[in-house]
Amino acid sequence: MTVLPLDPAANRNPEALRGFLEQCQAAAVRAGRAQLVSISLEVDALDPLAVLESIFEPTERHFYVERPAERLALAGAEAVLSFAAAGPGRFEACQRWIDETLDNTIAVGNLSVPFAGPHFFAAFAFLDGAEPGAAFPPASVFVPRWQVALHDGRTAAVANLVVEAGTRIDLLAEKVWRAHAKFGAFAYAEPAFTEPAARPAALSEGGGAEHYAAAVTRALARIEAGAYQKIVLARAKDLAADTTLHPLRVLNLLRQRFADCYAFSVANGRGQSFIGSSPERLLRVREGVLLTEALAGSIRRGATASEDAAFASALQRDEKELREHRVVLESIVRRLATLGLSAEHAGKPGVRRFANVQHLHTALSVALPGGVRLLDVAARLHPTPAVGGSPREAAVAEIAGLEGFARGLYAGALGWVDCRGGGELFVGLRSALIDGERARVYAGAGIVRGSDPRKELAETELKFRAMLEALQG
């Protein structure tokens, strides 16, 4: 990436913008290919979700994620560049495309501001192969036209555009200048969901709860036969509403209730959005340090502080839950070792509390050596035993047959890669695919020796509750 020593804030006039874009066009001519041009500005505080509500179009792609506990919110809308891949090499293919794009990128602005510069928003489905009728491909990445991020009280607004030899610079400069003026003094429009919230007209599940209990029983028999140690089995409920479900309306409810989770919305530009509130980070790379985590083994929250603490204490002594957690942790350690990484972690798990559930949790961290990138690690870790099983290949191969539906982005990896090689991916859990008046809601549980089909069914009902309540307003 070429970073030019120009300060957009000090050259706030249309003539300077046109002159800069003409330089970029000359670079495109010299290179013989289009250039991605990224203009970053630090602006007065903005709410990225409110910005996205103001410019929301169901026919445009968007990516939104917020984690209030970390004072982080990030939105990107409209795609100026995009890429899709499938197959076992999908992570590597996306990394190559990102590298090639950055080799032909010109950036200006203060890149020390958090989330300045171009970002690549990514969505990886649970499986690497295409599924019939899927709303999203197995891997997709896009660069947004507009990006707004709020982190630790600082707001970065980024405009990304593609400049080619034949680009009309005058028209492009006019569009960017209008956007610059808008973000400098943003006037929030009324969101598109001022009408009453949709109400559920019907809720159904293929095969019913009995199908899930039977699938758990079959999985337990396979575990006893030595086919695998653990498998994660999910359920899917289909909700039909009386009017169109707006993904950002639902997102507002999730962000308020689950401050420790990733509230997210990923839209494909064809009217479908994958939304949720995930508790699980797959990995984060920041300043060359990798952070990942094992999050497996769960119990409900208590009604009082004493009951809550008693449940947490019981969770930390429960052999079945500890065994499930250990399988996930050991798998992560093994897969990092294949990249020559030896991660540090505590000797025993702690407990992470969310609004409606408590999980056993172990954080792992390690400095990344040169040549190992975020998506290289993601390719090794995904899917972890927390969402697939262990051994991974044996368990994942049986999931579709036992569940009876396509997961799509459920339990996939979602997030972003920045222009410095940092970024973050989280797991698409506690989630739903919204399509007009219909939504498919997902929830799963880990099955190991000692699992009780009735208890696993109850655990999935607990996990369903948050998303169903948000969809119902």
N, C-alpha and C positions, 0 to 999 in steps of 0.2 A: 504494500500500500504506500502510495506517495502522500506525504503530509506536507502541505504548503504552508509557509509561515505567514498566513493571512488571517486577520482577525475580522470575522464577519460583523462583530459588534461595533468595530471602529470604522467600518465602511458601509454604513447603512444607507445606501442610495441605489436606485435602479441602474445607474450607469456603471458603478463598480461591480454590481452583480453581473451585468451583461459582459463586461470585460473579463471577469473571471471565467464565465461559462465559455467565452470564445477561446480562452487559453486551454480549457478542457477539451474543446472540440479539436483544436490543433493537436493535442496529445492523442486523441482518438485517431486522427488521420495518420500521425506518425506510427502509431502502434498497429494500425490496420484492423482495429476492432474497437467496439464500444467501450466507453469508460463509465464506471459507476462513480458518481459524484455525490459526496456526502458533506452536508453543511450542518454544523452543530452550534447551538447557541445555549447559553445558560439564561433562563428566563425566570420571571417571578413565579412563585409557587402555583402549580396547576395540579388538579386532580386528574390523573390519566384516565380513570374510568369515566369521569364526567366528560372529558374530551372525546373519548370513544363514543359515548352516548350521543354527543352532538353531531358526529360525522358518520354514525353507523349507517351502513347500507348492506342489506342481506346479500347483495350480489357482489360484494367485495370481501376479500380475505381479511381476517384480523387475528391478532394474537393478544391476549391479555392475561397477565398474571399479577397477583398481589399477595403479599405476606405481611399483614399489618404488624405482627410482632417484630419483624425486622425492618420496619419502616420502608418497605419496598413496594413499588407499583410500577408496572411497565406495560405500555400499550403500543402496538404497531398496527397500522391499517393500510390497505391497498398494497398490491404487490407490483414492484417495478422489475424484479427478477425472481424467478422461481425454478425449482428443480425437484424432480421426483426419481425415486429408485426403488428397486425390489431385489429380493434375493439375499443370500448370506453376506454379500459384500456391501449391503446398503449403507452402513455407517461410513465405511471407507470411501464409497462413491460420493457421499455428501461432503466429506472432508475435502476430497479433491476439488469438488465444485466450489466450495468456499475458498480454498487456496487460490484457484484460478481467478475467481472473482476479485479477491483482494489484490492479486497481481496487477489488476487493471482497475484499481480504485484510486481516486483522488479525494483526499479529505482536508477540510479546513475547519477551524474552530478550536476551542480549548478542549483537547481530548483528555485532560486530567479530571474533568467533571464526570462524576459517576454516570455511566450509560451514555456518554457521548460517543460519536462515531457510528458507523453502520453496524447493525446487529442482524444476525441470521436466525430467524425463528423456525424451529424444527419440531416435527411431530413424527414419531416412529411408532407404528402399530405394534401390537403384542407379537404378532408373527411376521416373519420376513417375506412370506409369499402373499400374493394378491388373493383377496377373498371376494367371491361374487357379490356384486351389489354394494361393495364397501363405500362408505362416504369419503374415506381418505385412503390414499395409496399407502403401501408399507413404509415408505419414508418420503417426507416432503420437507422442503426448506424454502423460505422466501425472504426477500429483503423488502421491508415496507416502504411505501412512499413517505409516510409520516410516522414518526416515533416520538413518544413522550414518556419520560421516566421521572419518577420522584423517589429519591433515596436519601435518607438522613437529612431531610429538609432542603435538599437542592434539586432543582428541576432542570433537566436537559431536554431540549426540543431539537429533533434531527429531521432534516429533509434529505431524502435520497432520490436521485434522478439518474437516468441513463442518457448520456450524450454520445451521439454518433456523428459521422461525417455529414450526414444530411439533415441533422436536427435543426429545426427553426429556433434559433437561440432567442430571438425576440419574444416569441410566444412562451418559451420555457421560462425565461427570466420574469415575464409578467406573472406567470402562475406562481413561481416561487416567492416573488415579492409580495403578492397578495397573502400567501400563507404566512410569510414572515410577519406581516402586519397583524394578522389574525392571532398568532401565538404570542405576539408581544403584548396584546391586551385582549385576552380571549373572552368572548361573550358566549356564555354557555347557553345553548339552545335547549328548549324543552325536549326531553327524551321522547322517543317514538312510542313509549308505552304508558301514556297518560290515561288510557282506558282502564277499566277494572281488570284485575288479575284474572288469568284463566282459571277455571275450576275443573277438576277432574270429572270426566263423564264415565270413565271405565278404567279399571286396572286389572291386567291379566298377566299370566305367566305360563309359558309353554310347558305343559306337563304338570304344572302346579308344584307345590312344595314337596309332594310325594316323589316327584322325579329327582329332586335334589337329594333327598334323604337316601334314595336308592342308589344314586351315583356315588355318594359318600361310602355306602356299604360296599359297592363294587371296588372302589379305590382302596378301602381297607383290606380287602381280600388280596389285591395286587401287592400291597405293602407287605403283607404276611408272606406272600410268595417270593418276596425279594426283588420285585420289579423296580422299585424305587423306595426311598426313605420318606419322601414327602411329596405331596401334590396339592396344588391350590385349585379349588373348584369354586366357580362363581355361579350366580343366578342372574337372570335378566327379567325385569318386570316391564311391561309395556303400558304406558299411561296415555289415555286419549282424553284431551281437554275439550272444552266447549268453544274455545277460540285459539288463535295463534299464540304459542308460547314464545316469549321474547327472552333470548339467552341472557341479556344484560340485566333484565329485571330480576331473574333468578340469581344472577351473580351478586347483585346488591345485597340480597339476603344472606348469601354464603359468606361474603367478606365481613359482614357485621357479626356473624355468629361464631366463625371459626378463625380467630385471629392468628392462631399458631399454624394454620394450614396454608397451602397454596390454593387460593381461589383463582380459577382459570376459565378462559373461554377461547376456543380455537375454532375459527370459521373457515369453511372451504370455499366460500364465494359462490356457492350454488344453493344457499339457503339452509344449510345444515351446520350446526355448531355442536362441538363436544365441550361440555362444561363440567365443573366439579369443584371439590374442595379436598385436595389430597394432603394427607399427613406425611407423605414419604418423599424424601429427597433421594434421587438416584446418585447424583454426584454434583459437586461444585468445584470449579477451578478458579482460584483467585490469587493473583501474584505468584503463580507457579506452585501453589500448594493445592493438593487434591483433598477434598473432604467428601466422605461417603458415610453410609450408616446401615446398620442392620436394625430393622423395625419389624419384629414378629413376636407373636405371643400377646394375647389380649385379654382384657376383662372389662366389665362395665364400670362406669363411674358410680360413686355413692351419693346418697341424698344429703349427707352431712360430711363435715371434715373427718370425723372419726370413722365413718363408714367407708369413705373414700380411701383413707389411709389403710384400713383393714383390707380392702380389696387389693390395693397395691402390694401390701405385704404378702397376701396370699398368692398373688401373681408371681412374685419373686421366689416363692417356694414350690410352685406347681411344676412337677417334673415333666409333665407333658408339654406345658408352655415353654419351659426352659429348653427342652429338647428341640422344639420347633425353632426357637431363637438360635440355638447353637448350630443347627443345620444351615441357616442363612448366613450367620457370621463366618463359619468355616468355609463356605463356598466363596464368599467375597474375598477372603484372605487368599484362597487358592488361585482365584482368577486374577487378582492383582499380581500374584507372584509370577504368572506367565509373562508379565510385562517387566519383570525385574523389580517390582515394587514391594516393599515390606512395610505395611502400614502399622502405625501405633494405635492401640486401643486399650480400654480398661479391661481388667481381668474378669469382671462380672457385669451384667447389664444393669442399667438403671431403668427408671420408669418415666415415660413421657405421657403427660395427661393432655387429652383433647376434650372438647366440649361434651362428647358422649361416650368416650372410650379411653382406656389406658393401654399402653403398649410397652413391652420390654424394648429397650433401646440401647444400642452400642454405637458410638461414633468412632470412625477411623479416619486418620489423616496421614499424608505422606507427601514429601516434596517430589514434584514431577521432574525427571531428568529431561534434557533436551531431546527432541524427537518423539516424545510421547505426548499426544494431544488429547483433548477432552473426548473427542469422538472415538479415539483409539481405546480409551478406557471404557467408554459406554458400550462399545462392541463386545468387550469381554464380560461386562457385568450384566447386561440385559439379555433375557429377563432373570432377575435374581430369584432365589428360592422363595422369597417373600411373595412373589406373584406367579411363579411357575412351578417349581419343585426341585427335587434333588434325588438322584442325578438329573441335571436339567434336560438332557436330550430324551431320556426315557420318559420323564414325567410330562414334558410339553407335548410329546407325540400323542399322548392319550387324552389331553384336556378336551379338545374339540369333540371327540366321540362321547365323552362322559357328560359334557355340558349341553351339547345339542344346539349351540348357537355360535355365531361368529363374534369374537371379541372386538375386532376393530382396534380403536385406540384405547379401549379399556385395558388397564395394566401395561400400557405402552409407556414410552419415554417422551416427555414434552419439555421444551425449554428453549434456550438460546445459546448462541456462540457469538462472542464479540470479536472486534477486529484485532484484539491483542492475544487471542487464543484462550481467554477466560470464558466463563459462562456457567450455566447451571441447567441441569435436567432433573425433573421430578417425575414421579410415577402417576399415571392417570387413574387414580382410585377415587372412590366415593363420587361417582361420575354418572353422566347421562348424555346420550346423543339426542339432541333436539332437532326435530324436522317438522316444521309447521305446527300442527295441532297435536303432534304425537311426540312422545319421549320414551326412549328405552333407558332404563335405570339399571346400574350394575352394582353388585356387591359379592364379595367372595370370602373364603376362609381357608386356612391351611389345614391339611389333613395329614396326620402322622399316626403312628401306632398309638393306640389309646384314645383316639378321637371318638366322640359319641355323635352319631348322626343328628340326634335331637339337639344337642348343644351347638353343633356347627350351624344347624338351621336357625337357631335362636341368635347366633352371632351375626349371621347375614341379615336377619331382620333388624337388628340393632343398627347395622351399617346402612341399610336402606333408608332408615328413618330420616336422616338429615336431608338427603336429596329430595325425597318425596315431600317433606314439609316445605322445602324451598320452592319446589315446583307448584305446590298448592297455595303458595303465598302466605 
